[in-house]
Amino acid sequence: MEATPLLDIVTRRPWPAVLRGEQGLRQLGRQLRERHARAPRAPRPAGYLDWELSGARSPLIDLCQLTWAIAPISLRPFSEFGFRAEPDRLRRIEGLCEAYGVDPEIVLLAAPECMRTAARTLERRSVTGAAELRETIDWYLGWLKR
């Protein structure tokens, strides 16, 4: 039986131990890079990181969204993701980006606009979550300044 790719279980809560560790982050980065190498603008299956925003999009948007998901950049308690203590978000972002093969600064700086676009898409589709995403973007911008 083939193992489920980590990319397909990021949305589950709490995360399995592998997603909370360095090895899992690096595996995620490699899996996303490989998926993009096969089909960089292919439609994403429903359930892939998000449900409302699935469809064709750029590799950078995918990477930004995965980065936010796996850091996690969220207003939700870190225990919801299976962490016992607050994760080192910057280290998690760096590990994921290094495994993907991109400078983490590119993702750190591009993520807010990618997520604003996601919030606008949610609003256009009248899907819940846009307000929480906007609050999270504000929190993230403050976190970046630290």
N, CA and C atoms as a LAMMPS dump frame, in Angstrom:
ITEM: TIMESTEP
0
ITEM: NUMBER OF ATOMS
438
ITEM: BOX BOUNDS ff ff ff
-5.0000000000000000e+02 5.0000000000000000e+02
-5.0000000000000000e+02 5.0000000000000000e+02
-5.0000000000000000e+02 5.0000000000000000e+02
ITEM: ATOMS id mol type element x y z
1 1 1 N 0.846 -1.183 0
2 1 2 C 0 0 0
3 1 3 C 0.891 1.245 0
4 2 1 N 0.604 2.177 -0.887
5 2 2 C 1.407 3.392 -1.001
6 2 3 C 1.024 4.37 0.111
7 3 1 N 2.025 5.012 0.69
8 3 2 C 1.786 5.988 1.745
9 3 3 C 1.093 7.216 1.171
10 4 1 N 0.236 7.832 1.978
11 4 2 C -0.44 9.058 1.572
12 4 3 C 0.575 10.19 1.55
13 5 1 N 0.67 10.935 0.437
14 5 2 C 1.598 12.066 0.411
15 5 3 C 1.239 13.072 1.512
16 6 1 N 2.262 13.627 2.127
17 6 2 C 2.02 14.594 3.199
18 6 3 C 1.203 15.779 2.706
19 7 1 N 1.37 16.166 1.445
20 7 2 C 0.592 17.285 0.906
21 7 3 C -0.905 17.046 1.035
22 8 1 N -1.295 15.79 1.032
23 8 2 C -2.722 15.467 1.086
24 8 3 C -3.269 15.369 2.505
25 9 1 N -2.417 15.504 3.525
26 9 2 C -2.918 15.414 4.899
27 9 3 C -2.679 16.683 5.708
28 10 1 N -2.187 17.746 5.067
29 10 2 C -1.916 19.003 5.776
30 10 3 C -3.177 19.574 6.4
31 11 1 N -4.329 19.353 5.78
32 11 2 C -5.57 19.938 6.285
33 11 3 C -6.176 19.157 7.45
34 12 1 N -5.66 18.004 7.777
35 12 2 C -6.192 17.22 8.9
36 12 3 C -5.711 17.795 10.226
37 13 1 N -6.503 17.679 11.252
38 13 2 C -6.131 18.15 12.591
39 13 3 C -6.413 17.063 13.602
40 14 1 N -5.589 16.882 14.608
41 14 2 C -4.229 17.417 14.71
42 14 3 C -3.317 16.716 13.705
43 15 1 N -2.18 17.365 13.43
44 15 2 C -1.239 16.778 12.49
45 15 3 C -0.545 15.568 13.094
46 16 1 N -0.195 14.603 12.249
47 16 2 C 0.649 13.515 12.738
48 16 3 C 2.032 14.064 13.094
49 17 1 N 2.759 13.357 13.897
50 17 2 C 4.073 13.809 14.372
51 17 3 C 5.005 14.2 13.226
52 18 1 N 4.941 13.49 12.112
53 18 2 C 5.854 13.779 11.004
54 18 3 C 5.666 15.203 10.476
55 19 1 N 4.444 15.725 10.477
56 19 2 C 4.214 17.09 9.994
57 19 3 C 4.685 18.148 10.983
58 20 1 N 4.879 17.761 12.221
59 20 2 C 5.359 18.718 13.219
60 20 3 C 6.876 18.762 13.283
61 21 1 N 7.551 17.861 12.596
62 21 2 C 9.005 17.774 12.663
63 21 3 C 9.705 18.256 11.405
64 22 1 N 10.995 18.426 11.536
65 22 2 C 11.847 18.924 10.444
66 22 3 C 11.799 18.003 9.227
67 23 1 N 11.837 16.706 9.461
68 23 2 C 11.829 15.759 8.351
69 23 3 C 10.545 15.893 7.518
70 24 1 N 9.424 16.056 8.19
71 24 2 C 8.153 16.218 7.491
72 24 3 C 8.102 17.503 6.68
73 25 1 N 8.638 18.593 7.251
74 25 2 C 8.679 19.866 6.524
75 25 3 C 9.464 19.72 5.229
76 26 1 N 10.612 19.079 5.335
77 26 2 C 11.462 18.905 4.157
78 26 3 C 10.789 17.986 3.128
79 27 1 N 10.111 16.98 3.616
80 27 2 C 9.388 16.088 2.717
81 27 3 C 8.272 16.854 1.996
82 28 1 N 7.562 17.711 2.717
83 28 2 C 6.527 18.542 2.097
84 28 3 C 7.11 19.426 1.006
85 29 1 N 8.229 20.087 1.302
86 29 2 C 8.872 20.95 0.315
87 29 3 C 9.241 20.183 -0.941
88 30 1 N 9.808 18.999 -0.76
89 30 2 C 10.185 18.176 -1.92
90 30 3 C 8.947 17.723 -2.697
91 31 1 N 7.893 17.309 -1.976
92 31 2 C 6.677 16.856 -2.655
93 31 3 C 6.049 17.969 -3.481
94 32 1 N 6.008 19.176 -2.924
95 32 2 C 5.423 20.281 -3.675
96 32 3 C 6.285 20.618 -4.892
97 33 1 N 7.605 20.637 -4.713
98 33 2 C 8.502 20.903 -5.837
99 33 3 C 8.303 19.86 -6.935
100 34 1 N 8.197 18.594 -6.555
101 34 2 C 7.991 17.526 -7.537
102 34 3 C 6.649 17.67 -8.24
103 35 1 N 5.625 18.025 -7.494
104 35 2 C 4.296 18.222 -8.098
105 35 3 C 4.357 19.372 -9.103
106 36 1 N 5.034 20.451 -8.75
107 36 2 C 5.161 21.584 -9.658
108 36 3 C 6.011 21.23 -10.878
109 37 1 N 7.022 20.406 -10.703
110 37 2 C 7.861 20.004 -11.833
111 37 3 C 7.045 19.194 -12.848
112 38 1 N 6.109 18.401 -12.361
113 38 2 C 5.255 17.601 -13.243
114 38 3 C 4.226 18.463 -13.966
115 39 1 N 3.635 19.412 -13.254
116 39 2 C 2.56 20.23 -13.829
117 39 3 C 2.436 21.52 -13.025
118 40 1 N 3.244 22.552 -13.348
119 40 2 C 3.288 23.759 -12.524
120 40 3 C 1.985 24.535 -12.412
121 41 1 N 1.101 24.442 -13.375
122 41 2 C -0.154 25.192 -13.291
123 41 3 C -1.366 24.262 -13.372
124 42 1 N -1.176 23.013 -13.055
125 42 2 C -2.285 22.066 -13.117
126 42 3 C -3.302 22.385 -12.024
127 43 1 N -4.583 22.12 -12.305
128 43 2 C -5.588 22.313 -11.255
129 43 3 C -5.263 21.447 -10.043
130 44 1 N -5.514 21.983 -8.875
131 44 2 C -5.273 21.255 -7.631
132 44 3 C -6.554 20.545 -7.232
133 45 1 N -6.443 19.369 -6.707
134 45 2 C -7.652 18.655 -6.299
135 45 3 C -8.314 19.337 -5.111
136 46 1 N -9.623 19.197 -5.009
137 46 2 C -10.323 19.721 -3.829
138 46 3 C -9.728 19.058 -2.603
139 47 1 N -9.543 19.82 -1.546
140 47 2 C -8.942 19.287 -0.337
141 47 3 C -7.455 19.537 -0.269
142 48 1 N -6.872 20.013 -1.344
143 48 2 C -5.441 20.301 -1.383
144 48 3 C -5.228 21.67 -0.748
145 49 1 N -4.848 21.683 0.51
146 49 2 C -4.63 22.879 1.306
147 49 3 C -5.889 23.668 1.558
148 50 1 N -6.693 23.862 0.578
149 50 2 C -7.944 24.583 0.762
150 50 3 C -9.006 23.907 -0.076
151 51 1 N -10.227 24.26 0.181
152 51 2 C -11.307 23.704 -0.603
153 51 3 C -11.866 24.76 -1.541
154 52 1 N -11.963 25.988 -1.063
155 52 2 C -12.599 27.045 -1.83
156 52 3 C -11.716 27.584 -2.944
157 53 1 N -10.4 27.446 -2.826
158 53 2 C -9.495 28.099 -3.763
159 53 3 C -8.836 27.121 -4.725
160 54 1 N -9.311 25.862 -4.778
161 54 2 C -8.671 24.902 -5.664
162 54 3 C -8.843 25.351 -7.114
163 55 1 N -7.912 24.987 -7.921
164 55 2 C -7.899 25.392 -9.32
165 55 3 C -6.485 25.703 -9.74
166 56 1 N -6.327 26.113 -10.981
167 56 2 C -4.99 26.41 -11.494
168 56 3 C -4.467 27.699 -10.865
169 57 1 N -3.236 27.653 -10.388
170 57 2 C -2.585 28.838 -9.838
171 57 3 C -1.085 28.636 -9.919
172 58 1 N -0.355 29.691 -9.637
173 58 2 C 1.094 29.638 -9.796
174 58 3 C 1.755 28.841 -8.677
175 59 1 N 2.955 28.315 -8.949
176 59 2 C 3.701 27.619 -7.899
177 59 3 C 3.981 28.511 -6.683
178 60 1 N 4.226 29.809 -6.883
179 60 2 C 4.483 30.691 -5.753
180 60 3 C 3.264 30.79 -4.84
181 61 1 N 2.084 30.879 -5.419
182 61 2 C 0.868 30.934 -4.595
183 61 3 C 0.718 29.635 -3.817
184 62 1 N 0.945 28.507 -4.468
185 62 2 C 0.888 27.218 -3.76
186 62 3 C 1.878 27.195 -2.601
187 63 1 N 3.1 27.641 -2.874
188 63 2 C 4.134 27.606 -1.84
189 63 3 C 3.79 28.549 -0.698
190 64 1 N 3.296 29.735 -1.008
191 64 2 C 2.881 30.665 0.054
192 64 3 C 1.773 30.057 0.898
193 65 1 N 0.807 29.452 0.241
194 65 2 C -0.309 28.872 0.994
195 65 3 C 0.158 27.706 1.853
196 66 1 N 1.022 26.851 1.308
197 66 2 C 1.542 25.74 2.096
198 66 3 C 2.371 26.26 3.27
199 67 1 N 3.139 27.309 3.029
200 67 2 C 3.944 27.901 4.092
201 67 3 C 3.062 28.381 5.231
202 68 1 N 1.98 29.079 4.888
203 68 2 C 1.069 29.573 5.932
204 68 3 C 0.436 28.409 6.679
205 69 1 N 0.075 27.377 5.928
206 69 2 C -0.575 26.234 6.567
207 69 3 C 0.37 25.514 7.52
208 70 1 N 1.614 25.309 7.1
209 70 2 C 2.523 24.45 7.848
210 70 3 C 3.318 25.195 8.912
211 71 1 N 3.37 26.524 8.868
212 71 2 C 4.159 27.267 9.867
213 71 3 C 3.66 27.026 11.302
214 72 1 N 2.465 26.956 11.675
215 72 2 C 1.28 27.489 11.026
216 72 3 C 1.109 28.978 11.311
217 73 1 N 0.679 29.706 10.284
218 73 2 C 0.303 31.106 10.46
219 73 3 C -1.21 31.075 10.652
220 74 1 N -1.615 31.158 11.884
221 74 2 C -3.018 30.976 12.224
222 74 3 C -3.307 31.633 13.56
223 75 1 N -4.536 32.092 13.723
224 75 2 C -4.966 32.634 15.005
225 75 3 C -5.465 31.522 15.923
226 76 1 N -5.541 30.332 15.408
227 76 2 C -6.007 29.185 16.194
228 76 3 C -4.906 28.724 17.14
229 77 1 N -5.283 28.101 18.243
230 77 2 C -4.26 27.637 19.193
231 77 3 C -3.328 26.618 18.545
232 78 1 N -2.037 26.715 18.857
233 78 2 C -1.065 25.786 18.264
234 78 3 C -1.367 24.344 18.654
235 79 1 N -2.052 24.146 19.773
236 79 2 C -2.396 22.787 20.194
237 79 3 C -3.368 22.131 19.215
238 80 1 N -4.132 22.926 18.48
239 80 2 C -5.055 22.38 17.487
240 80 3 C -4.297 21.62 16.399
241 81 1 N -3.049 22.012 16.177
242 81 2 C -2.225 21.375 15.152
243 81 3 C -1.409 20.21 15.721
244 82 1 N -1.485 20.028 17.028
245 82 2 C -0.779 18.924 17.664
246 82 3 C 0.495 19.327 18.376
247 83 1 N 0.804 20.62 18.421
248 83 2 C 2.003 21.087 19.113
249 83 3 C 1.72 21.22 20.601
250 84 1 N 2.695 20.881 21.426
251 84 2 C 2.572 21.077 22.879
252 84 3 C 3.066 22.456 23.288
253 85 1 N 3.948 23.024 22.48
254 85 2 C 4.49 24.364 22.724
255 85 3 C 4.425 25.128 21.402
256 86 1 N 4.539 26.443 21.502
257 86 2 C 4.484 27.259 20.289
258 86 3 C 5.624 26.872 19.346
259 87 1 N 5.297 26.586 18.079
260 87 2 C 6.344 26.185 17.139
261 87 3 C 7.206 27.374 16.723
262 88 1 N 8.423 27.086 16.309
263 88 2 C 9.318 28.099 15.76
264 88 3 C 8.903 28.297 14.301
265 89 1 N 7.981 29.219 14.094
266 89 2 C 7.394 29.41 12.762
267 89 3 C 8.441 29.777 11.702
268 90 1 N 9.337 30.657 12.058
269 90 2 C 10.348 31.063 11.084
270 90 3 C 11.198 29.87 10.667
271 91 1 N 11.606 29.06 11.602
272 91 2 C 12.41 27.871 11.285
273 91 3 C 11.628 26.908 10.415
274 92 1 N 10.337 26.772 10.679
275 92 2 C 9.497 25.878 9.879
276 92 3 C 9.393 26.404 8.44
277 93 1 N 9.218 27.718 8.293
278 93 2 C 9.143 28.323 6.959
279 93 3 C 10.468 28.13 6.229
280 94 1 N 11.571 28.376 6.926
281 94 2 C 12.894 28.215 6.3
282 94 3 C 13.118 26.775 5.855
283 95 1 N 12.77 25.812 6.691
284 95 2 C 12.962 24.4 6.336
285 95 3 C 12.16 23.99 5.117
286 96 1 N 10.904 24.408 5.075
287 96 2 C 10.049 24.098 3.934
288 96 3 C 10.606 24.725 2.657
289 97 1 N 10.953 26.007 2.729
290 97 2 C 11.455 26.714 1.543
291 97 3 C 12.79 26.155 1.072
292 98 1 N 13.673 25.83 2.004
293 98 2 C 14.963 25.243 1.62
294 98 3 C 14.768 23.931 0.885
295 99 1 N 13.861 23.095 1.365
296 99 2 C 13.61 21.809 0.71
297 99 3 C 12.971 22.008 -0.664
298 100 1 N 12.153 23.035 -0.793
299 100 2 C 11.538 23.341 -2.094
300 100 3 C 12.583 23.899 -3.057
301 101 1 N 13.554 24.629 -2.495
302 101 2 C 14.61 25.206 -3.319
303 101 3 C 14.397 26.68 -3.617
304 102 1 N 13.791 27.406 -2.695
305 102 2 C 13.544 28.826 -2.893
306 102 3 C 13.985 29.579 -1.638
307 103 1 N 14.427 30.805 -1.825
308 103 2 C 14.831 31.661 -0.713
309 103 3 C 13.603 31.961 0.15
310 104 1 N 13.648 31.671 1.437
311 104 2 C 12.495 31.934 2.304
312 104 3 C 12.033 33.389 2.276
313 105 1 N 12.956 34.328 2.055
314 105 2 C 12.574 35.75 1.997
315 105 3 C 11.538 36.018 0.906
316 106 1 N 11.668 35.32 -0.214
317 106 2 C 10.715 35.494 -1.317
318 106 3 C 9.315 35.14 -0.839
319 107 1 N 9.207 34.038 -0.155
320 107 2 C 7.896 33.576 0.325
321 107 3 C 7.393 34.462 1.453
322 108 1 N 8.268 34.81 2.391
323 108 2 C 7.854 35.664 3.5
324 108 3 C 7.274 36.983 3
325 109 1 N 7.879 37.548 1.959
326 109 2 C 7.418 38.834 1.434
327 109 3 C 6.223 38.702 0.491
328 110 1 N 6.126 37.596 -0.227
329 110 2 C 5.021 37.404 -1.173
330 110 3 C 3.742 36.916 -0.496
331 111 1 N 3.867 36.264 0.639
332 111 2 C 2.709 35.634 1.288
333 111 3 C 1.557 36.589 1.589
334 112 1 N 1.809 37.792 2.125
335 112 2 C 0.659 38.648 2.437
336 112 3 C -0.226 38.943 1.221
337 113 1 N 0.383 39.262 0.084
338 113 2 C -0.436 39.564 -1.093
339 113 3 C -1.135 38.307 -1.608
340 114 1 N -0.459 37.175 -1.564
341 114 2 C -1.097 35.916 -1.967
342 114 3 C -2.316 35.636 -1.095
343 115 1 N -2.188 35.88 0.2
344 115 2 C -3.298 35.598 1.11
345 115 3 C -4.396 36.66 0.998
346 116 1 N -4.039 37.897 0.679
347 116 2 C -5.074 38.915 0.423
348 116 3 C -5.908 38.511 -0.796
349 117 1 N -5.227 37.997 -1.822
350 117 2 C -5.927 37.514 -3.009
351 117 3 C -6.863 36.375 -2.636
352 118 1 N -6.397 35.48 -1.775
353 118 2 C -7.24 34.378 -1.313
354 118 3 C -8.463 34.912 -0.571
355 119 1 N -8.274 35.923 0.278
356 119 2 C -9.394 36.509 1.029
357 119 3 C -10.415 37.129 0.071
358 120 1 N -9.935 37.831 -0.954
359 120 2 C -10.858 38.418 -1.934
360 120 3 C -11.629 37.327 -2.676
361 121 1 N -10.953 36.233 -2.986
362 121 2 C -11.626 35.122 -3.663
363 121 3 C -12.706 34.528 -2.767
364 122 1 N -12.395 34.35 -1.49
365 122 2 C -13.395 33.837 -0.552
366 122 3 C -14.601 34.773 -0.491
367 123 1 N -14.334 36.069 -0.439
368 123 2 C -15.433 37.043 -0.377
369 123 3 C -16.29 36.994 -1.643
370 124 1 N -15.655 36.931 -2.803
371 124 2 C -16.402 36.864 -4.065
372 124 3 C -17.29 35.633 -4.117
373 125 1 N -16.812 34.556 -3.564
374 125 2 C -17.573 33.304 -3.595
375 125 3 C -18.507 33.167 -2.4
376 126 1 N -18.547 34.195 -1.579
377 126 2 C -19.396 34.198 -0.38
378 126 3 C -19.132 32.986 0.505
379 127 1 N -17.883 32.647 0.624
380 127 2 C -17.475 31.517 1.446
381 127 3 C -16.975 32.059 2.782
382 128 1 N -17.269 31.351 3.856
383 128 2 C -16.788 31.799 5.158
384 128 3 C -15.279 31.682 5.234
385 129 1 N -14.692 32.461 6.103
386 129 2 C -13.256 32.377 6.318
387 129 3 C -12.498 33.617 5.911
388 130 1 N -13.11 34.492 5.113
389 130 2 C -12.399 35.683 4.636
390 130 3 C -12.038 36.61 5.792
391 131 1 N -12.961 36.82 6.721
392 131 2 C -12.683 37.722 7.846
393 131 3 C -11.551 37.173 8.715
394 132 1 N -11.576 35.877 8.995
395 132 2 C -10.509 35.264 9.791
396 132 3 C -9.175 35.355 9.047
397 133 1 N -9.205 35.158 7.75
398 133 2 C -7.975 35.247 6.966
399 133 3 C -7.413 36.664 7.004
400 134 1 N -8.267 37.667 6.9
401 134 2 C -7.8 39.061 6.981
402 134 3 C -7.189 39.361 8.359
403 135 1 N -7.798 38.856 9.418
404 135 2 C -7.23 39.026 10.766
405 135 3 C -5.865 38.35 10.854
406 136 1 N -5.759 37.182 10.257
407 136 2 C -4.502 36.438 10.265
408 136 3 C -3.431 37.193 9.486
409 137 1 N -3.801 37.801 8.381
410 137 2 C -2.847 38.594 7.595
411 137 3 C -2.308 39.737 8.449
412 138 1 N -3.19 40.423 9.167
413 138 2 C -2.754 41.52 10.046
414 138 3 C -1.789 41.002 11.113
415 139 1 N -2.116 39.858 11.712
416 139 2 C -1.234 39.263 12.731
417 139 3 C 0.125 38.936 12.114
418 140 1 N 0.112 38.352 10.92
419 140 2 C 1.336 37.954 10.23
420 140 3 C 2.227 39.159 9.959
421 141 1 N 1.632 40.254 9.496
422 141 2 C 2.427 41.454 9.215
423 141 3 C 3.103 41.962 10.481
424 142 1 N 2.419 41.892 11.614
425 142 2 C 3.036 42.262 12.889
426 142 3 C 4.144 41.286 13.269
427 143 1 N 3.919 40.019 13.042
428 143 2 C 4.921 38.975 13.341
429 143 3 C 6.169 39.179 12.49
430 144 1 N 5.988 39.542 11.229
431 144 2 C 7.128 39.763 10.337
432 144 3 C 8.04 40.886 10.823
433 145 1 N 7.445 41.882 11.447
434 145 2 C 8.213 43.047 11.902
435 145 3 C 9.079 42.745 13.117
436 146 1 N 8.811 41.644 13.806
437 146 2 C 9.592 41.307 15.003
438 146 3 C 11.013 40.943 14.681
